[in-house]
């Protein structure tokens, strides 16, 4: 069991790959190494190594020189990562009123750091802010 738990520990980079595959396969049914390399700003050889690692974890499917798709388990994790990214982007862009690019960059960093109870409480806080009728939060400087 401990080996299985260790096997499923993902690095922020691996989470970024899953999120990128999710985004690419939403547009089309499959992703390709070149598309991942372009999206993530890395070389194809780097993508090949990462893809092989994620195949080993059972999160994506890929045959040599072929298409990349998420497994059911990979899709579940990717959707969770994507949802966290959207939540944090919303917070930084719409609530703190930061620029879009800065909001995206910060959200990408934070999405890998917060999970579990802290994420649930943060999501609850954002829901309360979003539903406040009296513009309870004004952060204009």
C-alpha positions as CSV (number, residue, x, y, z in Angstrom):
1,X,0.0,0.0,0.0
2,X,2.8,2.5,0.9
3,X,4.4,1.8,-2.5
4,X,1.1,2.5,-4.3
5,X,0.6,5.7,-2.4
6,X,4.2,6.8,-3.2
7,X,3.6,5.9,-6.8
8,X,0.6,8.3,-7.0
9,X,2.4,11.3,-5.6
10,X,2.6,13.7,-8.4
11,X,5.0,16.6,-8.8
12,X,3.7,20.0,-9.9
13,X,5.2,19.4,-13.4
14,X,3.3,16.1,-13.7
15,X,0.1,17.8,-12.7
16,X,0.8,20.4,-15.3
17,X,1.1,17.7,-17.9
18,X,-2.2,16.1,-16.9
19,X,-3.9,19.5,-17.0
20,X,-2.4,20.2,-20.5
21,X,-3.5,16.9,-21.8
22,X,-7.0,17.5,-20.5
23,X,-7.1,20.9,-22.2
24,X,-5.8,19.5,-25.5
25,X,-8.2,16.5,-25.5
26,X,-11.1,18.8,-24.8
27,X,-10.4,20.5,-28.1
28,X,-9.7,17.2,-29.9
29,X,-10.1,13.7,-28.7
30,X,-6.3,13.2,-28.5
31,X,-3.1,15.1,-27.8
32,X,0.3,14.7,-29.5
33,X,3.8,15.1,-28.1
34,X,4.4,18.2,-30.3
35,X,1.3,19.9,-29.0
36,X,2.2,19.2,-25.4
37,X,5.7,20.5,-26.0
38,X,4.4,23.7,-27.5
39,X,1.8,24.2,-24.8
40,X,4.2,23.7,-22.0
41,X,7.2,25.4,-23.6
42,X,9.5,22.3,-23.4
43,X,11.3,20.1,-25.9
44,X,9.7,16.9,-27.3
45,X,12.3,14.7,-25.6
46,X,11.2,16.2,-22.3
47,X,7.6,15.4,-23.1
48,X,8.5,11.9,-24.1
49,X,10.1,11.2,-20.7
50,X,7.2,12.8,-18.8
51,X,4.6,10.9,-20.8
52,X,6.4,7.6,-20.2
53,X,6.4,8.3,-16.5
54,X,2.7,9.1,-16.5
55,X,1.9,6.0,-18.5
56,X,3.8,4.1,-15.7
57,X,1.5,5.7,-13.1
58,X,-1.6,4.6,-15.1
59,X,-2.7,8.2,-15.8
60,X,-2.3,8.4,-19.5
61,X,-2.3,6.1,-22.5
62,X,0.3,6.4,-25.2
63,X,1.8,4.2,-27.8
64,X,5.2,5.2,-29.3
65,X,4.7,7.9,-31.9
66,X,1.0,7.9,-31.3
67,X,-1.8,9.8,-29.6
68,X,-2.0,10.7,-25.9
69,X,-5.2,10.3,-23.9
70,X,-6.0,10.3,-20.2
71,X,-7.1,7.2,-18.5
72,X,-10.2,7.4,-16.3
73,X,-7.9,7.9,-13.2
74,X,-5.8,10.5,-15.1
75,X,-8.9,12.4,-16.2
76,X,-10.3,12.5,-12.6
77,X,-7.0,14.0,-11.3
78,X,-6.7,16.4,-14.3
79,X,-10.2,17.7,-13.8
80,X,-9.4,18.3,-10.1
81,X,-6.3,20.2,-11.0
82,X,-8.1,22.2,-13.7
83,X,-10.9,23.1,-11.2
84,X,-8.3,24.3,-8.6
85,X,-6.7,26.4,-11.3
86,X,-10.0,28.0,-12.3
87,X,-10.8,28.7,-8.6
88,X,-7.5,30.4,-7.9
89,X,-7.5,32.3,-11.2
90,X,-11.0,33.6,-10.3
91,X,-9.7,34.7,-6.9
92,X,-6.7,36.5,-8.2
93,X,-8.3,38.0,-11.3
94,X,-11.9,38.7,-10.2
95,X,-11.6,39.3,-6.5
96,X,-8.1,40.7,-6.0
97,X,-8.4,42.3,-9.5
98,X,-4.9,41.3,-10.7
99,X,-4.1,41.3,-14.4
100,X,-5.1,38.1,-16.3
101,X,-1.5,36.9,-17.0
102,X,-0.4,37.5,-13.4
103,X,-3.5,35.8,-12.1
104,X,-2.9,32.7,-14.4
105,X,0.7,32.5,-13.3
106,X,0.0,32.7,-9.6
107,X,-2.9,30.3,-9.9
108,X,-0.6,27.8,-11.6
109,X,1.8,27.9,-8.7
110,X,-0.8,27.9,-5.9
111,X,-3.0,25.1,-7.5
112,X,-0.2,22.6,-6.6
113,X,0.2,23.7,-3.0
114,X,-3.3,23.7,-1.6
115,X,-5.6,20.6,-1.2
116,X,-7.7,18.8,1.3
117,X,-9.2,20.7,4.1
118,X,-7.5,24.0,3.2
119,X,-8.9,23.8,-0.3
120,X,-12.4,23.0,0.9
121,X,-12.3,26.0,3.3
122,X,-10.9,28.3,0.6
123,X,-13.6,27.2,-1.9
124,X,-16.2,28.0,0.8
125,X,-14.7,31.4,1.4
126,X,-14.8,32.2,-2.3
127,X,-18.5,31.0,-2.6
128,X,-19.4,33.4,0.3
129,X,-17.5,36.3,-1.4
130,X,-19.2,35.5,-4.7
131,X,-22.7,35.4,-3.2
132,X,-22.4,38.5,-0.9
133,X,-25.2,40.9,-1.9
134,X,-23.6,44.0,-0.5
135,X,-20.2,43.9,-2.2
136,X,-18.7,42.9,1.1
137,X,-15.2,42.7,-0.4
138,X,-13.7,45.8,-2.0
139,X,-10.0,45.6,-2.5
140,X,-9.5,48.6,-4.8
141,X,-6.4,50.5,-3.8
